[in-house]
Amino acid sequence: MWQPGPRNLITDVRGLQVGNASCNQLLSGSTAILFDQPAHAAVEILGGAPGTRDTELLNPQNLVQQVDALVLSGGSAFGLDAASGVQSMLRARGRGFEVAGQYVPIVPAAILFDLANGGDKDWGLHSPYRELGMAAAEQAGFDFPLGSIGAGTGATTATCRGGLGSASAVLRNGAMVGALVAVNAVGSPMVGSSRHFWAAHFECGDEFGGLGHPHPLPQDASRLRTKFDLRAGAHTTIAVIATDLDLGKPELKRLAVAAHDGFARALYPAHTDFDGDLVFSAATGTAPRDLSPSDRLELAAAASVVMARAIARGVFHAASAPASAPLLAWRDMA
């Protein structure tokens, strides 16, 4: 098993920082991933109900090769405004893709649906997500809490509150892989009616409770547990997988595909018609090295494991729910 980096966060990958902004009254928030230098990036979307901004430019055949930041946000389509706030902050710093003497910060974004989670969404004419995005970017750093913060503030799963999760791993060749995920899945992170996580096989120490797998396996382990209101766009797990290797868009596309395996190992079911499941992948290139075929296999395997761990950690760290929220946090379940 790969050991975590010193923080066990995506920020163990050198060349990026993470900022979060939350509104407890709104019961929602935004998360910004800022790159010290423009980073190569790609995306893979396997859910049937995504909500995104500027993901098409990440396809390998398209002109722009690098991004300045990535955004994960609550708020459904309204939350895409968070990327505008991050973009404004970066433009003020002179960052961006140069076009005819002008600089346009490249900030792809993805959102999850948390509009029906009990928070006050009566915000008037304009949503608050542009300001939340800017606040998240301005607070970016290397250390940040997990659970009910940023894009995970009002996230839920089929059986308990979701949250913002992160994890990292050091590969045999010294390369770093990190994941950041906002867990708002239609499915459940737990085995049947137990408190044991599907991702338990990959746990490092007791990073999400140390319960291991249930024994014997609950009789209801294979029974589907999903959110009651199956509406397109009402659920989503959105994530970033990052590495300090120097990879191009085609390699990063494959890395995002591999990281989706972590969704399937940590959530049941995953990638449904009603999820907007998405993984951004990014390479900072701060520790370039040549990769053998076995190195590439290890990188893909580690990406799926780190993502599964990050999902469980996000749920594990979720705060106790306010009275208006429809679900208990994992910590409060019997």
N, C-alpha and C positions, 0 to 999 in steps of 0.2 A: 504494500500500500504506500502511496506517495505521502510524504509528510507535508503539512501545511507550511506556508511561509511564516515570517515572524508575526504578522498581524492576523493571519488567516482571513484576509480580506482581499478584494480585487486590487486594492492599492499596493499589494506586495509586488505587482507588476510595475516596474519602474517606468515613469513617463506619463502617468495619469493620476488624477485626483477625483474625488467624489464629493458632491455637496447635496444636501437635502433641505427641503423646506416643507413644512406641514402646517395645516390649519385644523385644529381639533374641533372647532365649531362646524367647519365644512366636512370634517372627517375625510380628508383627502390631502394630497400633496404631490410634489414633483421631485425628481432626482436627476442631477446633471453629472455626467462623466466628462471631464475636461482633459484634453491631451496637451502636454507641454509643447509638443510639436505636432503638426498634422500627421495623422496616423492612417495607414491603410485600413479599410473596413469593408465588410460584406454583411449580408443578411440572409436568413432563411426563415420563411414563414410556413408553418405546417398546420396552424389552426384555421378554421373555416370562417372566422369573423374578425379579421384584423382591423386595427385603426392605426394608420401610419402617416408619416410625412417624410418626403425625400428619400424613400427607400429604393426607388427605381434607379437613382444615380449610382447605387452601390453595386449594380450588376457589372460583372467583369468587362463587358463590351462597351460600357459607357465612359465618357471622357474623364470626369472627375475621379481621381484615384484615392484621395485622402479626405478625412473629415477632421474638423476642429473639436467637435464634441458630439455626444450622444445624449438623448433625453428619454427617460422613462417617466410616465406621469399617470396619475389618476384623472378622472373627469370625463371619460369617454372622449368623443370628438372635441369637446371644449378644451380638454387637456393638451391638445396639440399646440395651443397658444403658448405653452411653457417653452417650447423651442424658440419662439420669437424673443422671449425674455433672455434666454441664454445667448441668442444671436446678437441682441443689442449690446450685452455686456462684452462679448468678444469683439464686436466692431469697434467699440470704444477703445479697445486695446490694440487695434490695428491688425487683428487676425482676419484671415479669410482667403478665399480663392480669388486671384487677381483676374479681373475682366475689364479690359479697356481703361485701366488706371483706377478702377474701383475694386474694393475688397468685399467679398461676400462670404461671411462665415458659413461653413457647411455643417449643419446640425440636424441630422436625421433623428426622428423621434417615433416612439410607439406609446400607445395609451391602453389603459384597462378601464373597465366599466365599474365604477363604484358610486353611481348616482343614487342607488336604492339601498344604501347601507345604513340609513338612519341619520346621516348628517344633514345640516341645513344647507340646501342648494339654492336658496332664494337669494341669489347674488345680484339681481337687478339686470341691467342691460348687458354689461360685459362681464365675462367670467374673470376670476382672479388668477388664472393660471399663468398669464404672462408675467405677473409680478412674482408668483411662486417660482417660476423658472429662473428669473433673474436672481431672486434671493438664494436659490439653491446653488447657482453658479458662483455667487459672491462668497458663499460659505464653503467652497470646495477645499478639501484637505485630504490628509492621508488616513485619519482615524474618524470613524463615524459609527453610530449605534445601529443595531439591527432591529427588526420587528416593525412596530407601528411608527414608521418614520418615512418621510419622503413619499415616493410612489406607493409604498406599502401601508400608508397611514390607515386607510379604510378598506384594505383588501380583505377578502374572505375566500374560503374554500367551501366544499360541500359540508364539512363537518365542524369547522372551527374558523377563527379568524386567520387570515393570511398575514403576509408581511414582507418586509424587505430583507433578503438574505444575501450572504456573501461567503465565499470560501476561496482558498488558494491551495496550490500544490507545487512542489519542486520536483522537476523531472530528473532522471538519472544524469542527463547531460548538463544540469544546472539551470535549464530554462524554467521560467515561472509561468504558470497558468492560473488565472483567477476568474471567478464568476460573480456576477451581481444579478439578482433576480427579484422581481416584484411578483409575489405569488397570489393570484386571484382566480384560481382554477375552478372549473365546473366540477372537477373530481375531488377526491380526498387524498391527503398526504399520509393517511394512517391505514393500517391493516384492519379491515372490517370495523367492528365496534370498539377495538382496542385503542390505546394511546401509543402504540408502537408505530414507528415510521416505516414506510416502505423502503426508505433509503438507509435503513439501519446497517445493512451489510457494509456500507462504505464509510460509516462514522469514524472519525478520528478522535480517540479518547471519549469524552462525554460531551462533545460539542453540541449535541441536541438531545441531551438527557441520559444517554448511556443505557437505555432500556434494552437494546438489542432487538432481536426478532421474538415475537411471541411464541411460547411453546407450552402446550401444543398450538398449532395454528387455529385461530378462531373458525368456527364452522361457517361464519358469514364472510370470510376473507375475500371470496370472489364475488360477493354481491355488490352490484353497482350502487355507490352512494354519490349522488349528484345534487347540485343545487335545484331546488324545486321549480323555479321559474326559468325554464329553458327558452330564453329569448336570444336571438342572434345579437352578438355584441355585448352581452351581459357578463361575460367572463373572459379571462385572459391571463396567461402567465407570460411576462415579457422579461427579457434577460439580455445580458452582455457577457460574452466569453472573451477574455483578453490574454495576450501573451507578450513577452518582451522580445520574442523572435522577430526577424525581419521577413514577413510573409506578404505576398501580393494578394490581390483580390481573389484569384482562383483558389489558392490554398486556403484563404480565409472562408470562402464559401463552403469548402469541405469541413472546416473546423466548426462552423455554425451547424452544419448537418449533424456532425458527431455530438455536439453539445445537446441537441434535441433528444438524444438517447437518455440524457439525465432527466428530462421531463418524464419520459416513460418509466424510468426506474423509481421515481419519487412520487408520482401522482397516478391515481387510477380512478377513471380513465384519463387519458391525455390526448391532445390533438383532435378534439371532437369538432363537429360542425359548429358548436356554440362557443368554442374557445377562439381567441385570436393569437394563439401561441406563436411567439416570435423570438429569435435569437439574433442579436447583432454580434459580429465577431470583429476584433480589432487587434492590430499588431503595432506596438510602439517602436520596435526595432532598436531598443536600447541595449540588447544583448544578442546581437546577430551571431549565428553559427550555422555551419553546414549541417543539413539533416540527412541521415541515412534513411532507407525505407523503414527500418525498425524504429528509428526516432519518430517518424511520422505516425506510425501505428501507435506508439506510446502517447504521443501528443493527442491523438483522437480519443484514445481510451481515457486519458486523464481528464479531458474536457467533459466527457459524460459523467465521470465520477464527481468532479468538482461541482458541476451543475446540480447533481442530485443532492449533494451535501448542502449547497447553498439554499436550495428549496426547503429542506428540512429545518435549517437554521432560521430562515425567515419566519416559519410558522412557530418554531420553538420560542423565539424571542418576542412574539407578539404580546402587546400589553393587554391587561384585563380590559374587557370591552366596556364602554360607557353604557348607561342604561338604555339609550336609544338604539344601540347596535343589536342586530338580530342574532348574533352568534357569540358563544363564549370563546375566550382564548384557550389555547392548548393547556396553559398552566392552570386554568380553572376547571378543567374537565375532570370528572371523577374517574 
